[in-house]
Amino acid sequence: MYLTLNYLRLPRYMFHNPIYFISDSEMKQLELQEQQAELDSILDQRKRLDAAYERQGK
């Protein structure tokens, strides 16, 4: 009980962020989306680097 009272006396900014629970399939979908976004970023960077290399070659 004492610990609960101490927890309630803490300022509001001391509380932790909320915790969200998702299913395994949702987690896999989010991981795939993150991986696809990272892959798109890498491919975009490669295109820009290839274009810069071509400009320097001319």
PDB file of N, CA, C and O in Angstrom:
ATOM      1  N   MET A   1       0.825  -1.191   0.000  1.00  0.00           N
ATOM      2  CA  MET A   1       0.000   0.000   0.000  1.00  0.00           C
ATOM      3  C   MET A   1       0.866   1.251   0.000  1.00  0.00           C
ATOM      4  O   MET A   1       0.557   2.233  -0.675  1.00  0.00           O
ATOM      5  N   TYR A   2       1.937   1.207   0.751  1.00  0.00           N
ATOM      6  CA  TYR A   2       2.817   2.355   0.846  1.00  0.00           C
ATOM      7  C   TYR A   2       3.401   2.709  -0.523  1.00  0.00           C
ATOM      8  O   TYR A   2       3.513   3.886  -0.866  1.00  0.00           O
ATOM      9  N   LEU A   3       3.769   1.704  -1.293  1.00  0.00           N
ATOM     10  CA  LEU A   3       4.324   1.963  -2.607  1.00  0.00           C
ATOM     11  C   LEU A   3       3.301   2.595  -3.544  1.00  0.00           C
ATOM     12  O   LEU A   3       3.653   3.455  -4.351  1.00  0.00           O
ATOM     13  N   THR A   4       2.064   2.188  -3.447  1.00  0.00           N
ATOM     14  CA  THR A   4       1.009   2.747  -4.286  1.00  0.00           C
ATOM     15  C   THR A   4       0.814   4.226  -3.963  1.00  0.00           C
ATOM     16  O   THR A   4       0.653   5.041  -4.871  1.00  0.00           O
ATOM     17  N   LEU A   5       0.828   4.575  -2.697  1.00  0.00           N
ATOM     18  CA  LEU A   5       0.665   5.974  -2.315  1.00  0.00           C
ATOM     19  C   LEU A   5       1.839   6.812  -2.812  1.00  0.00           C
ATOM     20  O   LEU A   5       1.646   7.937  -3.273  1.00  0.00           O
ATOM     21  N   ASN A   6       3.027   6.284  -2.724  1.00  0.00           N
ATOM     22  CA  ASN A   6       4.184   7.018  -3.239  1.00  0.00           C
ATOM     23  C   ASN A   6       4.058   7.226  -4.743  1.00  0.00           C
ATOM     24  O   ASN A   6       4.404   8.291  -5.253  1.00  0.00           O
ATOM     25  N   TYR A   7       3.572   6.229  -5.449  1.00  0.00           N
ATOM     26  CA  TYR A   7       3.403   6.321  -6.900  1.00  0.00           C
ATOM     27  C   TYR A   7       2.388   7.404  -7.253  1.00  0.00           C
ATOM     28  O   TYR A   7       2.588   8.154  -8.208  1.00  0.00           O
ATOM     29  N   LEU A   8       1.314   7.488  -6.495  1.00  0.00           N
ATOM     30  CA  LEU A   8       0.283   8.486  -6.769  1.00  0.00           C
ATOM     31  C   LEU A   8       0.738   9.895  -6.426  1.00  0.00           C
ATOM     32  O   LEU A   8       0.194  10.860  -6.961  1.00  0.00           O
ATOM     33  N   ARG A   9       1.708  10.033  -5.559  1.00  0.00           N
ATOM     34  CA  ARG A   9       2.210  11.356  -5.183  1.00  0.00           C
ATOM     35  C   ARG A   9       3.209  11.906  -6.192  1.00  0.00           C
ATOM     36  O   ARG A   9       3.552  13.087  -6.140  1.00  0.00           O
ATOM     37  N   LEU A  10       3.675  11.077  -7.099  1.00  0.00           N
ATOM     38  CA  LEU A  10       4.637  11.539  -8.089  1.00  0.00           C
ATOM     39  C   LEU A  10       4.002  12.577  -9.006  1.00  0.00           C
ATOM     40  O   LEU A  10       2.809  12.498  -9.300  1.00  0.00           O
ATOM     41  N   PRO A  11       4.789  13.547  -9.458  1.00  0.00           N
ATOM     42  CA  PRO A  11       4.242  14.514 -10.421  1.00  0.00           C
ATOM     43  C   PRO A  11       3.784  13.796 -11.693  1.00  0.00           C
ATOM     44  O   PRO A  11       4.247  12.695 -11.994  1.00  0.00           O
ATOM     45  N   ARG A  12       2.888  14.419 -12.423  1.00  0.00           N
ATOM     46  CA  ARG A  12       2.284  13.802 -13.602  1.00  0.00           C
ATOM     47  C   ARG A  12       3.334  13.453 -14.666  1.00  0.00           C
ATOM     48  O   ARG A  12       3.193  12.442 -15.355  1.00  0.00           O
ATOM     49  N   TYR A  13       4.376  14.268 -14.808  1.00  0.00           N
ATOM     50  CA  TYR A  13       5.390  14.006 -15.825  1.00  0.00           C
ATOM     51  C   TYR A  13       6.254  12.794 -15.494  1.00  0.00           C
ATOM     52  O   TYR A  13       7.013  12.333 -16.347  1.00  0.00           O
ATOM     53  N   MET A  14       6.158  12.282 -14.303  1.00  0.00           N
ATOM     54  CA  MET A  14       6.962  11.132 -13.914  1.00  0.00           C
ATOM     55  C   MET A  14       6.327   9.811 -14.351  1.00  0.00           C
ATOM     56  O   MET A  14       6.994   8.776 -14.350  1.00  0.00           O
ATOM     57  N   PHE A  15       5.059   9.835 -14.720  1.00  0.00           N
ATOM     58  CA  PHE A  15       4.400   8.601 -15.133  1.00  0.00           C
ATOM     59  C   PHE A  15       4.986   8.113 -16.444  1.00  0.00           C
ATOM     60  O   PHE A  15       5.412   8.913 -17.276  1.00  0.00           O
ATOM     61  N   HIS A  16       5.007   6.840 -16.624  1.00  0.00           N
ATOM     62  CA  HIS A  16       5.560   6.230 -17.827  1.00  0.00           C
ATOM     63  C   HIS A  16       4.610   6.404 -19.003  1.00  0.00           C
ATOM     64  O   HIS A  16       3.419   6.663 -18.835  1.00  0.00           O
ATOM     65  N   ASN A  17       5.164   6.256 -20.184  1.00  0.00           N
ATOM     66  CA  ASN A  17       4.350   6.295 -21.393  1.00  0.00           C
ATOM     67  C   ASN A  17       3.397   5.104 -21.382  1.00  0.00           C
ATOM     68  O   ASN A  17       3.689   4.075 -20.773  1.00  0.00           O
ATOM     69  N   PRO A  18       2.266   5.245 -22.052  1.00  0.00           N
ATOM     70  CA  PRO A  18       1.332   4.117 -22.096  1.00  0.00           C
ATOM     71  C   PRO A  18       1.936   2.933 -22.842  1.00  0.00           C
ATOM     72  O   PRO A  18       2.789   3.101 -23.713  1.00  0.00           O
ATOM     73  N   ILE A  19       1.495   1.768 -22.497  1.00  0.00           N
ATOM     74  CA  ILE A  19       1.963   0.538 -23.125  1.00  0.00           C
ATOM     75  C   ILE A  19       0.844   0.016 -24.026  1.00  0.00           C
ATOM     76  O   ILE A  19      -0.307  -0.098 -23.604  1.00  0.00           O
ATOM     77  N   TYR A  20       1.196  -0.294 -25.258  1.00  0.00           N
ATOM     78  CA  TYR A  20       0.224  -0.816 -26.208  1.00  0.00           C
ATOM     79  C   TYR A  20       0.546  -2.273 -26.497  1.00  0.00           C
ATOM     80  O   TYR A  20       1.710  -2.647 -26.646  1.00  0.00           O
ATOM     81  N   PHE A  21      -0.483  -3.081 -26.573  1.00  0.00           N
ATOM     82  CA  PHE A  21      -0.321  -4.496 -26.891  1.00  0.00           C
ATOM     83  C   PHE A  21      -0.898  -4.748 -28.273  1.00  0.00           C
ATOM     84  O   PHE A  21      -2.018  -4.337 -28.577  1.00  0.00           O
ATOM     85  N   ILE A  22      -0.119  -5.428 -29.109  1.00  0.00           N
ATOM     86  CA  ILE A  22      -0.585  -5.773 -30.445  1.00  0.00           C
ATOM     87  C   ILE A  22      -0.320  -7.253 -30.683  1.00  0.00           C
ATOM     88  O   ILE A  22       0.494  -7.872 -29.999  1.00  0.00           O
ATOM     89  N   SER A  23      -1.014  -7.797 -31.652  1.00  0.00           N
ATOM     90  CA  SER A  23      -0.857  -9.220 -31.946  1.00  0.00           C
ATOM     91  C   SER A  23       0.451  -9.458 -32.706  1.00  0.00           C
ATOM     92  O   SER A  23       1.072  -8.526 -33.218  1.00  0.00           O
ATOM     93  N   ASP A  24       0.841 -10.701 -32.763  1.00  0.00           N
ATOM     94  CA  ASP A  24       2.067 -11.063 -33.486  1.00  0.00           C
ATOM     95  C   ASP A  24       1.960 -10.718 -34.967  1.00  0.00           C
ATOM     96  O   ASP A  24       2.929 -10.255 -35.570  1.00  0.00           O
ATOM     97  N   SER A  25       0.796 -10.939 -35.550  1.00  0.00           N
ATOM     98  CA  SER A  25       0.634 -10.640 -36.974  1.00  0.00           C
ATOM     99  C   SER A  25       0.740  -9.137 -37.230  1.00  0.00           C
ATOM    100  O   SER A  25       1.312  -8.722 -38.238  1.00  0.00           O
ATOM    101  N   GLU A  26       0.198  -8.325 -36.335  1.00  0.00           N
ATOM    102  CA  GLU A  26       0.332  -6.880 -36.477  1.00  0.00           C
ATOM    103  C   GLU A  26       1.796  -6.456 -36.326  1.00  0.00           C
ATOM    104  O   GLU A  26       2.258  -5.562 -37.034  1.00  0.00           O
ATOM    105  N   MET A  27       2.513  -7.087 -35.420  1.00  0.00           N
ATOM    106  CA  MET A  27       3.923  -6.781 -35.223  1.00  0.00           C
ATOM    107  C   MET A  27       4.734  -7.113 -36.467  1.00  0.00           C
ATOM    108  O   MET A  27       5.599  -6.338 -36.874  1.00  0.00           O
ATOM    109  N   LYS A  28       4.455  -8.264 -37.071  1.00  0.00           N
ATOM    110  CA  LYS A  28       5.156  -8.641 -38.297  1.00  0.00           C
ATOM    111  C   LYS A  28       4.856  -7.657 -39.422  1.00  0.00           C
ATOM    112  O   LYS A  28       5.742  -7.307 -40.201  1.00  0.00           O
ATOM    113  N   GLN A  29       3.601  -7.213 -39.502  1.00  0.00           N
ATOM    114  CA  GLN A  29       3.218  -6.249 -40.528  1.00  0.00           C
ATOM    115  C   GLN A  29       3.956  -4.921 -40.312  1.00  0.00           C
ATOM    116  O   GLN A  29       4.432  -4.316 -41.272  1.00  0.00           O
ATOM    117  N   LEU A  30       4.051  -4.474 -39.076  1.00  0.00           N
ATOM    118  CA  LEU A  30       4.782  -3.240 -38.790  1.00  0.00           C
ATOM    119  C   LEU A  30       6.267  -3.382 -39.115  1.00  0.00           C
ATOM    120  O   LEU A  30       6.877  -2.456 -39.649  1.00  0.00           O
ATOM    121  N   GLU A  31       6.845  -4.526 -38.799  1.00  0.00           N
ATOM    122  CA  GLU A  31       8.253  -4.764 -39.124  1.00  0.00           C
ATOM    123  C   GLU A  31       8.473  -4.742 -40.631  1.00  0.00           C
ATOM    124  O   GLU A  31       9.457  -4.178 -41.109  1.00  0.00           O
ATOM    125  N   LEU A  32       7.554  -5.358 -41.382  1.00  0.00           N
ATOM    126  CA  LEU A  32       7.673  -5.348 -42.845  1.00  0.00           C
ATOM    127  C   LEU A  32       7.568  -3.933 -43.399  1.00  0.00           C
ATOM    128  O   LEU A  32       8.291  -3.570 -44.326  1.00  0.00           O
ATOM    129  N   GLN A  33       6.667  -3.133 -42.830  1.00  0.00           N
ATOM    130  CA  GLN A  33       6.526  -1.753 -43.279  1.00  0.00           C
ATOM    131  C   GLN A  33       7.796  -0.951 -42.998  1.00  0.00           C
ATOM    132  O   GLN A  33       8.235  -0.162 -43.835  1.00  0.00           O
ATOM    133  N   GLU A  34       8.378  -1.151 -41.829  1.00  0.00           N
ATOM    134  CA  GLU A  34       9.618  -0.456 -41.488  1.00  0.00           C
ATOM    135  C   GLU A  34      10.756  -0.887 -42.399  1.00  0.00           C
ATOM    136  O   GLU A  34      11.549  -0.057 -42.843  1.00  0.00           O
ATOM    137  N   GLN A  35      10.837  -2.183 -42.679  1.00  0.00           N
ATOM    138  CA  GLN A  35      11.886  -2.682 -43.560  1.00  0.00           C
ATOM    139  C   GLN A  35      11.714  -2.133 -44.977  1.00  0.00           C
ATOM    140  O   GLN A  35      12.697  -1.795 -45.636  1.00  0.00           O
ATOM    141  N   GLN A  36      10.470  -2.046 -45.442  1.00  0.00           N
ATOM    142  CA  GLN A  36      10.209  -1.520 -46.781  1.00  0.00           C
ATOM    143  C   GLN A  36      10.570  -0.045 -46.844  1.00  0.00           C
ATOM    144  O   GLN A  36      11.144   0.407 -47.835  1.00  0.00           O
ATOM    145  N   ALA A  37      10.249   0.705 -45.813  1.00  0.00           N
ATOM    146  CA  ALA A  37      10.597   2.127 -45.781  1.00  0.00           C
ATOM    147  C   ALA A  37      12.113   2.304 -45.790  1.00  0.00           C
ATOM    148  O   ALA A  37      12.625   3.192 -46.472  1.00  0.00           O
ATOM    149  N   GLU A  38      12.833   1.474 -45.044  1.00  0.00           N
ATOM    150  CA  GLU A  38      14.288   1.548 -45.021  1.00  0.00           C
ATOM    151  C   GLU A  38      14.866   1.178 -46.382  1.00  0.00           C
ATOM    152  O   GLU A  38      15.797   1.827 -46.860  1.00  0.00           O
ATOM    153  N   LEU A  39      14.319   0.142 -47.005  1.00  0.00           N
ATOM    154  CA  LEU A  39      14.776  -0.267 -48.337  1.00  0.00           C
ATOM    155  C   LEU A  39      14.526   0.838 -49.361  1.00  0.00           C
ATOM    156  O   LEU A  39      15.392   1.118 -50.189  1.00  0.00           O
ATOM    157  N   ASP A  40      13.356   1.465 -49.313  1.00  0.00           N
ATOM    158  CA  ASP A  40      13.055   2.570 -50.228  1.00  0.00           C
ATOM    159  C   ASP A  40      14.050   3.717 -50.042  1.00  0.00           C
ATOM    160  O   ASP A  40      14.493   4.328 -51.014  1.00  0.00           O
ATOM    161  N   SER A  41      14.390   3.998 -48.799  1.00  0.00           N
ATOM    162  CA  SER A  41      15.358   5.056 -48.506  1.00  0.00           C
ATOM    163  C   SER A  41      16.732   4.715 -49.076  1.00  0.00           C
ATOM    164  O   SER A  41      17.399   5.577 -49.649  1.00  0.00           O
ATOM    165  N   ILE A  42      17.149   3.484 -48.923  1.00  0.00           N
ATOM    166  CA  ILE A  42      18.447   3.055 -49.443  1.00  0.00           C
ATOM    167  C   ILE A  42      18.469   3.124 -50.966  1.00  0.00           C
ATOM    168  O   ILE A  42      19.448   3.585 -51.552  1.00  0.00           O
ATOM    169  N   LEU A  43      17.394   2.669 -51.609  1.00  0.00           N
ATOM    170  CA  LEU A  43      17.334   2.715 -53.072  1.00  0.00           C
ATOM    171  C   LEU A  43      17.330   4.150 -53.582  1.00  0.00           C
ATOM    172  O   LEU A  43      17.950   4.445 -54.604  1.00  0.00           O
ATOM    173  N   ASP A  44      16.639   5.042 -52.884  1.00  0.00           N
ATOM    174  CA  ASP A  44      16.619   6.451 -53.260  1.00  0.00           C
ATOM    175  C   ASP A  44      18.012   7.056 -53.121  1.00  0.00           C
ATOM    176  O   ASP A  44      18.454   7.816 -53.982  1.00  0.00           O
ATOM    177  N   GLN A  45      18.695   6.717 -52.043  1.00  0.00           N
ATOM    178  CA  GLN A  45      20.048   7.214 -51.836  1.00  0.00           C
ATOM    179  C   GLN A  45      20.985   6.695 -52.925  1.00  0.00           C
ATOM    180  O   GLN A  45      21.852   7.426 -53.404  1.00  0.00           O
ATOM    181  N   ARG A  46      20.810   5.449 -53.309  1.00  0.00           N
ATOM    182  CA  ARG A  46      21.647   4.871 -54.369  1.00  0.00           C
ATOM    183  C   ARG A  46      21.426   5.601 -55.686  1.00  0.00           C
ATOM    184  O   ARG A  46      22.379   5.882 -56.413  1.00  0.00           O
ATOM    185  N   LYS A  47      20.162   5.911 -55.994  1.00  0.00           N
ATOM    186  CA  LYS A  47      19.870   6.636 -57.233  1.00  0.00           C
ATOM    187  C   LYS A  47      20.539   8.006 -57.219  1.00  0.00           C
ATOM    188  O   LYS A  47      21.112   8.430 -58.223  1.00  0.00           O
ATOM    189  N   ARG A  48      20.466   8.694 -56.090  1.00  0.00           N
ATOM    190  CA  ARG A  48      21.088  10.016 -55.988  1.00  0.00           C
ATOM    191  C   ARG A  48      22.605   9.917 -56.114  1.00  0.00           C
ATOM    192  O   ARG A  48      23.226  10.756 -56.766  1.00  0.00           O
ATOM    193  N   LEU A  49      23.202   8.910 -55.501  1.00  0.00           N
ATOM    194  CA  LEU A  49      24.647   8.732 -55.603  1.00  0.00           C
ATOM    195  C   LEU A  49      25.070   8.380 -57.025  1.00  0.00           C
ATOM    196  O   LEU A  49      26.087   8.873 -57.512  1.00  0.00           O
ATOM    197  N   ASP A  50      24.293   7.529 -57.690  1.00  0.00           N
ATOM    198  CA  ASP A  50      24.600   7.185 -59.084  1.00  0.00           C
ATOM    199  C   ASP A  50      24.505   8.417 -59.976  1.00  0.00           C
ATOM    200  O   ASP A  50      25.340   8.612 -60.858  1.00  0.00           O
ATOM    201  N   ALA A  51      23.491   9.247 -59.750  1.00  0.00           N
ATOM    202  CA  ALA A  51      23.340  10.466 -60.541  1.00  0.00           C
ATOM    203  C   ALA A  51      24.502  11.423 -60.285  1.00  0.00           C
ATOM    204  O   ALA A  51      25.006  12.047 -61.219  1.00  0.00           O
ATOM    205  N   ALA A  52      24.925  11.543 -59.041  1.00  0.00           N
ATOM    206  CA  ALA A  52      26.060  12.414 -58.717  1.00  0.00           C
ATOM    207  C   ALA A  52      27.337  11.888 -59.353  1.00  0.00           C
ATOM    208  O   ALA A  52      28.154  12.670 -59.839  1.00  0.00           O
ATOM    209  N   TYR A  53      27.516  10.576 -59.356  1.00  0.00           N
ATOM    210  CA  TYR A  53      28.696   9.966 -59.977  1.00  0.00           C
ATOM    211  C   TYR A  53      28.710  10.233 -61.478  1.00  0.00           C
ATOM    212  O   TYR A  53      29.754  10.538 -62.054  1.00  0.00           O
ATOM    213  N   GLU A  54      27.547  10.118 -62.103  1.00  0.00           N
ATOM    214  CA  GLU A  54      27.446  10.372 -63.551  1.00  0.00           C
ATOM    215  C   GLU A  54      27.759  11.840 -63.860  1.00  0.00           C
ATOM    216  O   GLU A  54      28.422  12.136 -64.854  1.00  0.00           O
ATOM    217  N   ARG A  55      27.291  12.744 -63.023  1.00  0.00           N
ATOM    218  CA  ARG A  55      27.558  14.181 -63.240  1.00  0.00           C
ATOM    219  C   ARG A  55      29.054  14.473 -63.116  1.00  0.00           C
ATOM    220  O   ARG A  55      29.595  15.289 -63.862  1.00  0.00           O
ATOM    221  N   GLN A  56      29.715  13.807 -62.178  1.00  0.00           N
ATOM    222  CA  GLN A  56      31.155  14.039 -62.018  1.00  0.00           C
ATOM    223  C   GLN A  56      31.943  13.462 -63.184  1.00  0.00           C
ATOM    224  O   GLN A  56      33.002  13.981 -63.538  1.00  0.00           O
ATOM    225  N   GLY A  57      31.441  12.404 -63.774  1.00  0.00           N
ATOM    226  CA  GLY A  57      32.126  11.779 -64.890  1.00  0.00           C
ATOM    227  C   GLY A  57      32.103  12.605 -66.156  1.00  0.00           C
ATOM    228  O   GLY A  57      32.949  12.432 -67.034  1.00  0.00           O
ATOM    229  N   LYS A  58      31.141  13.498 -66.253  1.00  0.00           N
ATOM    230  CA  LYS A  58      31.006  14.301 -67.483  1.00  0.00           C
ATOM    231  C   LYS A  58      31.902  15.507 -67.481  1.00  0.00           C
ATOM    232  O   LYS A  58      31.902  16.277 -68.440  1.00  0.00           O
TER     233      LYS A  58
END
